[in-house]
Amino acid sequence: MNITDAKKMSLVVYVLFLISIVMPPVAVIAVVLAVMKRNEMRGTIYYNHMLYLIRTSIASFVLWIAGLILALIVVGYVVLFCVSIWFAFRVIYGFVQFNHDQNVDPYKWFLA
């Protein structure tokens, strides 16, 4: 995959993730697409963007499950809210970096 195609595919995946902020099932399509196309982007900054989004979605899913379980004792609602904000922030931050043709560190969970 050439750099132009990698950038276009990354844009599609980011748009799907942005849509998933308000329509969560769309995230499944975005993750599948990111996993399928990421190896074709090896050697470009877009590979890191795909890895960043995949890791974000997996962590969010696991934390959402924990939040749902903890919702039985009310604290889970706080967890669900925080995970939702964290997910939205990471997707928006990654998209801004993508638009400026900058790399993201897929192994950092926070910006610090």
Chimera marker file (.cmm) of the C-alpha trace (Angstrom):
<marker_set name="trace">
<marker id="1" x="0.000" y="0.000" z="0.000" r="1" g="1" b="0" radius="0.5"/>
<marker id="2" x="1.474" y="3.348" z="-0.978" r="1" g="1" b="0" radius="0.5"/>
<marker id="3" x="1.529" y="6.344" z="1.350" r="1" g="1" b="0" radius="0.5"/>
<marker id="4" x="-1.501" y="8.017" z="-0.265" r="1" g="1" b="0" radius="0.5"/>
<marker id="5" x="-3.648" y="4.895" z="0.081" r="1" g="1" b="0" radius="0.5"/>
<marker id="6" x="-2.461" y="4.425" z="3.671" r="1" g="1" b="0" radius="0.5"/>
<marker id="7" x="-3.457" y="7.994" z="4.497" r="1" g="1" b="0" radius="0.5"/>
<marker id="8" x="-6.893" y="7.569" z="2.892" r="1" g="1" b="0" radius="0.5"/>
<marker id="9" x="-7.520" y="4.301" z="4.737" r="1" g="1" b="0" radius="0.5"/>
<marker id="10" x="-6.401" y="5.879" z="8.008" r="1" g="1" b="0" radius="0.5"/>
<marker id="11" x="-8.837" y="8.723" z="7.432" r="1" g="1" b="0" radius="0.5"/>
<marker id="12" x="-11.678" y="6.238" z="6.889" r="1" g="1" b="0" radius="0.5"/>
<marker id="13" x="-10.791" y="4.396" z="10.107" r="1" g="1" b="0" radius="0.5"/>
<marker id="14" x="-10.557" y="7.629" z="12.100" r="1" g="1" b="0" radius="0.5"/>
<marker id="15" x="-13.920" y="8.824" z="10.766" r="1" g="1" b="0" radius="0.5"/>
<marker id="16" x="-15.487" y="5.498" z="11.777" r="1" g="1" b="0" radius="0.5"/>
<marker id="17" x="-13.987" y="5.825" z="15.262" r="1" g="1" b="0" radius="0.5"/>
<marker id="18" x="-15.259" y="9.403" z="15.530" r="1" g="1" b="0" radius="0.5"/>
<marker id="19" x="-18.737" y="8.204" z="14.560" r="1" g="1" b="0" radius="0.5"/>
<marker id="20" x="-18.453" y="5.435" z="17.159" r="1" g="1" b="0" radius="0.5"/>
<marker id="21" x="-18.296" y="8.060" z="19.915" r="1" g="1" b="0" radius="0.5"/>
<marker id="22" x="-22.042" y="8.556" z="19.429" r="1" g="1" b="0" radius="0.5"/>
<marker id="23" x="-22.814" y="5.187" z="17.779" r="1" g="1" b="0" radius="0.5"/>
<marker id="24" x="-20.636" y="2.585" z="19.603" r="1" g="1" b="0" radius="0.5"/>
<marker id="25" x="-21.384" y="-0.413" z="17.322" r="1" g="1" b="0" radius="0.5"/>
<marker id="26" x="-19.541" y="1.375" z="14.492" r="1" g="1" b="0" radius="0.5"/>
<marker id="27" x="-16.333" y="0.822" z="16.502" r="1" g="1" b="0" radius="0.5"/>
<marker id="28" x="-16.477" y="-2.878" z="15.614" r="1" g="1" b="0" radius="0.5"/>
<marker id="29" x="-16.251" y="-2.045" z="11.911" r="1" g="1" b="0" radius="0.5"/>
<marker id="30" x="-13.437" y="0.421" z="12.588" r="1" g="1" b="0" radius="0.5"/>
<marker id="31" x="-11.414" y="-2.092" z="14.622" r="1" g="1" b="0" radius="0.5"/>
<marker id="32" x="-11.821" y="-4.845" z="12.031" r="1" g="1" b="0" radius="0.5"/>
<marker id="33" x="-10.729" y="-2.478" z="9.270" r="1" g="1" b="0" radius="0.5"/>
<marker id="34" x="-7.752" y="-1.237" z="11.317" r="1" g="1" b="0" radius="0.5"/>
<marker id="35" x="-6.614" y="-4.788" z="12.086" r="1" g="1" b="0" radius="0.5"/>
<marker id="36" x="-6.989" y="-5.894" z="8.459" r="1" g="1" b="0" radius="0.5"/>
<marker id="37" x="-5.094" y="-2.938" z="6.981" r="1" g="1" b="0" radius="0.5"/>
<marker id="38" x="-2.455" y="-2.185" z="9.615" r="1" g="1" b="0" radius="0.5"/>
<marker id="39" x="0.239" y="-4.565" z="8.320" r="1" g="1" b="0" radius="0.5"/>
<marker id="40" x="-0.060" y="-3.047" z="4.849" r="1" g="1" b="0" radius="0.5"/>
<marker id="41" x="0.898" y="0.289" z="6.423" r="1" g="1" b="0" radius="0.5"/>
<marker id="42" x="4.121" y="-0.940" z="8.014" r="1" g="1" b="0" radius="0.5"/>
<marker id="43" x="6.941" y="1.552" z="7.682" r="1" g="1" b="0" radius="0.5"/>
<marker id="44" x="4.636" y="4.582" z="7.681" r="1" g="1" b="0" radius="0.5"/>
<marker id="45" x="3.316" y="6.776" z="10.483" r="1" g="1" b="0" radius="0.5"/>
<marker id="46" x="-0.114" y="5.380" z="9.703" r="1" g="1" b="0" radius="0.5"/>
<marker id="47" x="0.889" y="1.968" z="11.071" r="1" g="1" b="0" radius="0.5"/>
<marker id="48" x="1.320" y="3.563" z="14.501" r="1" g="1" b="0" radius="0.5"/>
<marker id="49" x="-2.028" y="5.312" z="14.139" r="1" g="1" b="0" radius="0.5"/>
<marker id="50" x="-3.751" y="1.982" z="13.445" r="1" g="1" b="0" radius="0.5"/>
<marker id="51" x="-1.992" y="0.323" z="16.381" r="1" g="1" b="0" radius="0.5"/>
<marker id="52" x="-2.956" y="3.298" z="18.572" r="1" g="1" b="0" radius="0.5"/>
<marker id="53" x="-6.629" y="2.946" z="17.628" r="1" g="1" b="0" radius="0.5"/>
<marker id="54" x="-6.632" y="-0.834" z="18.057" r="1" g="1" b="0" radius="0.5"/>
<marker id="55" x="-5.082" y="-0.576" z="21.522" r="1" g="1" b="0" radius="0.5"/>
<marker id="56" x="-7.495" y="2.225" z="22.457" r="1" g="1" b="0" radius="0.5"/>
<marker id="57" x="-10.519" y="0.171" z="21.446" r="1" g="1" b="0" radius="0.5"/>
<marker id="58" x="-9.354" y="-3.007" z="23.208" r="1" g="1" b="0" radius="0.5"/>
<marker id="59" x="-8.600" y="-1.138" z="26.437" r="1" g="1" b="0" radius="0.5"/>
<marker id="60" x="-11.916" y="0.698" z="26.229" r="1" g="1" b="0" radius="0.5"/>
<marker id="61" x="-13.804" y="-2.546" z="25.717" r="1" g="1" b="0" radius="0.5"/>
<marker id="62" x="-12.143" y="-4.212" z="28.716" r="1" g="1" b="0" radius="0.5"/>
<marker id="63" x="-12.725" y="-1.158" z="30.906" r="1" g="1" b="0" radius="0.5"/>
<marker id="64" x="-16.350" y="-0.927" z="29.747" r="1" g="1" b="0" radius="0.5"/>
<marker id="65" x="-16.923" y="-4.545" z="30.786" r="1" g="1" b="0" radius="0.5"/>
<marker id="66" x="-15.368" y="-3.777" z="34.181" r="1" g="1" b="0" radius="0.5"/>
<marker id="67" x="-17.571" y="-0.691" z="34.448" r="1" g="1" b="0" radius="0.5"/>
<marker id="68" x="-20.693" y="-2.689" z="33.651" r="1" g="1" b="0" radius="0.5"/>
<marker id="69" x="-19.829" y="-5.223" z="36.341" r="1" g="1" b="0" radius="0.5"/>
<marker id="70" x="-19.056" y="-2.461" z="38.839" r="1" g="1" b="0" radius="0.5"/>
<marker id="71" x="-22.327" y="-0.726" z="37.956" r="1" g="1" b="0" radius="0.5"/>
<marker id="72" x="-23.932" y="-3.219" z="40.311" r="1" g="1" b="0" radius="0.5"/>
<marker id="73" x="-22.330" y="-1.250" z="43.147" r="1" g="1" b="0" radius="0.5"/>
<marker id="74" x="-22.887" y="2.179" z="41.540" r="1" g="1" b="0" radius="0.5"/>
<marker id="75" x="-19.179" y="3.065" z="41.166" r="1" g="1" b="0" radius="0.5"/>
<marker id="76" x="-19.324" y="1.459" z="37.731" r="1" g="1" b="0" radius="0.5"/>
<marker id="77" x="-21.234" y="4.425" z="36.358" r="1" g="1" b="0" radius="0.5"/>
<marker id="78" x="-18.278" y="6.648" z="37.172" r="1" g="1" b="0" radius="0.5"/>
<marker id="79" x="-15.965" y="4.138" z="35.479" r="1" g="1" b="0" radius="0.5"/>
<marker id="80" x="-18.187" y="4.037" z="32.385" r="1" g="1" b="0" radius="0.5"/>
<marker id="81" x="-18.256" y="7.829" z="32.195" r="1" g="1" b="0" radius="0.5"/>
<marker id="82" x="-14.469" y="8.131" z="32.605" r="1" g="1" b="0" radius="0.5"/>
<marker id="83" x="-13.778" y="5.419" z="30.017" r="1" g="1" b="0" radius="0.5"/>
<marker id="84" x="-16.102" y="7.129" z="27.544" r="1" g="1" b="0" radius="0.5"/>
<marker id="85" x="-14.320" y="10.467" z="28.006" r="1" g="1" b="0" radius="0.5"/>
<marker id="86" x="-10.906" y="8.785" z="27.736" r="1" g="1" b="0" radius="0.5"/>
<marker id="87" x="-11.932" y="6.969" z="24.529" r="1" g="1" b="0" radius="0.5"/>
<marker id="88" x="-13.289" y="10.154" z="22.945" r="1" g="1" b="0" radius="0.5"/>
<marker id="89" x="-10.184" y="12.100" z="23.936" r="1" g="1" b="0" radius="0.5"/>
<marker id="90" x="-7.797" y="9.500" z="22.490" r="1" g="1" b="0" radius="0.5"/>
<marker id="91" x="-9.688" y="9.277" z="19.209" r="1" g="1" b="0" radius="0.5"/>
<marker id="92" x="-9.875" y="13.058" z="18.840" r="1" g="1" b="0" radius="0.5"/>
<marker id="93" x="-6.218" y="13.506" z="19.851" r="1" g="1" b="0" radius="0.5"/>
<marker id="94" x="-5.112" y="10.855" z="17.350" r="1" g="1" b="0" radius="0.5"/>
<marker id="95" x="-7.223" y="12.444" z="14.629" r="1" g="1" b="0" radius="0.5"/>
<marker id="96" x="-5.656" y="15.861" z="15.272" r="1" g="1" b="0" radius="0.5"/>
<marker id="97" x="-2.176" y="14.315" z="15.102" r="1" g="1" b="0" radius="0.5"/>
<marker id="98" x="-3.176" y="12.505" z="11.906" r="1" g="1" b="0" radius="0.5"/>
<marker id="99" x="-4.400" y="15.752" z="10.324" r="1" g="1" b="0" radius="0.5"/>
<marker id="100" x="-1.053" y="17.391" z="11.086" r="1" g="1" b="0" radius="0.5"/>
<marker id="101" x="0.822" y="14.388" z="9.620" r="1" g="1" b="0" radius="0.5"/>
<marker id="102" x="2.351" y="13.685" z="13.021" r="1" g="1" b="0" radius="0.5"/>
<marker id="103" x="3.022" y="10.350" z="14.617" r="1" g="1" b="0" radius="0.5"/>
<marker id="104" x="1.369" y="9.011" z="17.769" r="1" g="1" b="0" radius="0.5"/>
<marker id="105" x="2.922" y="6.721" z="20.354" r="1" g="1" b="0" radius="0.5"/>
<marker id="106" x="0.661" y="3.666" z="20.416" r="1" g="1" b="0" radius="0.5"/>
<marker id="107" x="2.209" y="2.450" z="23.680" r="1" g="1" b="0" radius="0.5"/>
<marker id="108" x="1.343" y="5.490" z="25.793" r="1" g="1" b="0" radius="0.5"/>
<marker id="109" x="-2.006" y="5.401" z="27.533" r="1" g="1" b="0" radius="0.5"/>
<marker id="110" x="-1.886" y="9.057" z="28.542" r="1" g="1" b="0" radius="0.5"/>
<marker id="111" x="-0.139" y="12.082" z="27.062" r="1" g="1" b="0" radius="0.5"/>
<marker id="112" x="2.312" y="12.680" z="29.914" r="1" g="1" b="0" radius="0.5"/>
<link id1="1" id2="2" r="1" g="1" b="0" radius="0.2"/>
<link id1="2" id2="3" r="1" g="1" b="0" radius="0.2"/>
<link id1="3" id2="4" r="1" g="1" b="0" radius="0.2"/>
<link id1="4" id2="5" r="1" g="1" b="0" radius="0.2"/>
<link id1="5" id2="6" r="1" g="1" b="0" radius="0.2"/>
<link id1="6" id2="7" r="1" g="1" b="0" radius="0.2"/>
<link id1="7" id2="8" r="1" g="1" b="0" radius="0.2"/>
<link id1="8" id2="9" r="1" g="1" b="0" radius="0.2"/>
<link id1="9" id2="10" r="1" g="1" b="0" radius="0.2"/>
<link id1="10" id2="11" r="1" g="1" b="0" radius="0.2"/>
<link id1="11" id2="12" r="1" g="1" b="0" radius="0.2"/>
<link id1="12" id2="13" r="1" g="1" b="0" radius="0.2"/>
<link id1="13" id2="14" r="1" g="1" b="0" radius="0.2"/>
<link id1="14" id2="15" r="1" g="1" b="0" radius="0.2"/>
<link id1="15" id2="16" r="1" g="1" b="0" radius="0.2"/>
<link id1="16" id2="17" r="1" g="1" b="0" radius="0.2"/>
<link id1="17" id2="18" r="1" g="1" b="0" radius="0.2"/>
<link id1="18" id2="19" r="1" g="1" b="0" radius="0.2"/>
<link id1="19" id2="20" r="1" g="1" b="0" radius="0.2"/>
<link id1="20" id2="21" r="1" g="1" b="0" radius="0.2"/>
<link id1="21" id2="22" r="1" g="1" b="0" radius="0.2"/>
<link id1="22" id2="23" r="1" g="1" b="0" radius="0.2"/>
<link id1="23" id2="24" r="1" g="1" b="0" radius="0.2"/>
<link id1="24" id2="25" r="1" g="1" b="0" radius="0.2"/>
<link id1="25" id2="26" r="1" g="1" b="0" radius="0.2"/>
<link id1="26" id2="27" r="1" g="1" b="0" radius="0.2"/>
<link id1="27" id2="28" r="1" g="1" b="0" radius="0.2"/>
<link id1="28" id2="29" r="1" g="1" b="0" radius="0.2"/>
<link id1="29" id2="30" r="1" g="1" b="0" radius="0.2"/>
<link id1="30" id2="31" r="1" g="1" b="0" radius="0.2"/>
<link id1="31" id2="32" r="1" g="1" b="0" radius="0.2"/>
<link id1="32" id2="33" r="1" g="1" b="0" radius="0.2"/>
<link id1="33" id2="34" r="1" g="1" b="0" radius="0.2"/>
<link id1="34" id2="35" r="1" g="1" b="0" radius="0.2"/>
<link id1="35" id2="36" r="1" g="1" b="0" radius="0.2"/>
<link id1="36" id2="37" r="1" g="1" b="0" radius="0.2"/>
<link id1="37" id2="38" r="1" g="1" b="0" radius="0.2"/>
<link id1="38" id2="39" r="1" g="1" b="0" radius="0.2"/>
<link id1="39" id2="40" r="1" g="1" b="0" radius="0.2"/>
<link id1="40" id2="41" r="1" g="1" b="0" radius="0.2"/>
<link id1="41" id2="42" r="1" g="1" b="0" radius="0.2"/>
<link id1="42" id2="43" r="1" g="1" b="0" radius="0.2"/>
<link id1="43" id2="44" r="1" g="1" b="0" radius="0.2"/>
<link id1="44" id2="45" r="1" g="1" b="0" radius="0.2"/>
<link id1="45" id2="46" r="1" g="1" b="0" radius="0.2"/>
<link id1="46" id2="47" r="1" g="1" b="0" radius="0.2"/>
<link id1="47" id2="48" r="1" g="1" b="0" radius="0.2"/>
<link id1="48" id2="49" r="1" g="1" b="0" radius="0.2"/>
<link id1="49" id2="50" r="1" g="1" b="0" radius="0.2"/>
<link id1="50" id2="51" r="1" g="1" b="0" radius="0.2"/>
<link id1="51" id2="52" r="1" g="1" b="0" radius="0.2"/>
<link id1="52" id2="53" r="1" g="1" b="0" radius="0.2"/>
<link id1="53" id2="54" r="1" g="1" b="0" radius="0.2"/>
<link id1="54" id2="55" r="1" g="1" b="0" radius="0.2"/>
<link id1="55" id2="56" r="1" g="1" b="0" radius="0.2"/>
<link id1="56" id2="57" r="1" g="1" b="0" radius="0.2"/>
<link id1="57" id2="58" r="1" g="1" b="0" radius="0.2"/>
<link id1="58" id2="59" r="1" g="1" b="0" radius="0.2"/>
<link id1="59" id2="60" r="1" g="1" b="0" radius="0.2"/>
<link id1="60" id2="61" r="1" g="1" b="0" radius="0.2"/>
<link id1="61" id2="62" r="1" g="1" b="0" radius="0.2"/>
<link id1="62" id2="63" r="1" g="1" b="0" radius="0.2"/>
<link id1="63" id2="64" r="1" g="1" b="0" radius="0.2"/>
<link id1="64" id2="65" r="1" g="1" b="0" radius="0.2"/>
<link id1="65" id2="66" r="1" g="1" b="0" radius="0.2"/>
<link id1="66" id2="67" r="1" g="1" b="0" radius="0.2"/>
<link id1="67" id2="68" r="1" g="1" b="0" radius="0.2"/>
<link id1="68" id2="69" r="1" g="1" b="0" radius="0.2"/>
<link id1="69" id2="70" r="1" g="1" b="0" radius="0.2"/>
<link id1="70" id2="71" r="1" g="1" b="0" radius="0.2"/>
<link id1="71" id2="72" r="1" g="1" b="0" radius="0.2"/>
<link id1="72" id2="73" r="1" g="1" b="0" radius="0.2"/>
<link id1="73" id2="74" r="1" g="1" b="0" radius="0.2"/>
<link id1="74" id2="75" r="1" g="1" b="0" radius="0.2"/>
<link id1="75" id2="76" r="1" g="1" b="0" radius="0.2"/>
<link id1="76" id2="77" r="1" g="1" b="0" radius="0.2"/>
<link id1="77" id2="78" r="1" g="1" b="0" radius="0.2"/>
<link id1="78" id2="79" r="1" g="1" b="0" radius="0.2"/>
<link id1="79" id2="80" r="1" g="1" b="0" radius="0.2"/>
<link id1="80" id2="81" r="1" g="1" b="0" radius="0.2"/>
<link id1="81" id2="82" r="1" g="1" b="0" radius="0.2"/>
<link id1="82" id2="83" r="1" g="1" b="0" radius="0.2"/>
<link id1="83" id2="84" r="1" g="1" b="0" radius="0.2"/>
<link id1="84" id2="85" r="1" g="1" b="0" radius="0.2"/>
<link id1="85" id2="86" r="1" g="1" b="0" radius="0.2"/>
<link id1="86" id2="87" r="1" g="1" b="0" radius="0.2"/>
<link id1="87" id2="88" r="1" g="1" b="0" radius="0.2"/>
<link id1="88" id2="89" r="1" g="1" b="0" radius="0.2"/>
<link id1="89" id2="90" r="1" g="1" b="0" radius="0.2"/>
<link id1="90" id2="91" r="1" g="1" b="0" radius="0.2"/>
<link id1="91" id2="92" r="1" g="1" b="0" radius="0.2"/>
<link id1="92" id2="93" r="1" g="1" b="0" radius="0.2"/>
<link id1="93" id2="94" r="1" g="1" b="0" radius="0.2"/>
<link id1="94" id2="95" r="1" g="1" b="0" radius="0.2"/>
<link id1="95" id2="96" r="1" g="1" b="0" radius="0.2"/>
<link id1="96" id2="97" r="1" g="1" b="0" radius="0.2"/>
<link id1="97" id2="98" r="1" g="1" b="0" radius="0.2"/>
<link id1="98" id2="99" r="1" g="1" b="0" radius="0.2"/>
<link id1="99" id2="100" r="1" g="1" b="0" radius="0.2"/>
<link id1="100" id2="101" r="1" g="1" b="0" radius="0.2"/>
<link id1="101" id2="102" r="1" g="1" b="0" radius="0.2"/>
<link id1="102" id2="103" r="1" g="1" b="0" radius="0.2"/>
<link id1="103" id2="104" r="1" g="1" b="0" radius="0.2"/>
<link id1="104" id2="105" r="1" g="1" b="0" radius="0.2"/>
<link id1="105" id2="106" r="1" g="1" b="0" radius="0.2"/>
<link id1="106" id2="107" r="1" g="1" b="0" radius="0.2"/>
<link id1="107" id2="108" r="1" g="1" b="0" radius="0.2"/>
<link id1="108" id2="109" r="1" g="1" b="0" radius="0.2"/>
<link id1="109" id2="110" r="1" g="1" b="0" radius="0.2"/>
<link id1="110" id2="111" r="1" g="1" b="0" radius="0.2"/>
<link id1="111" id2="112" r="1" g="1" b="0" radius="0.2"/>
</marker_set>
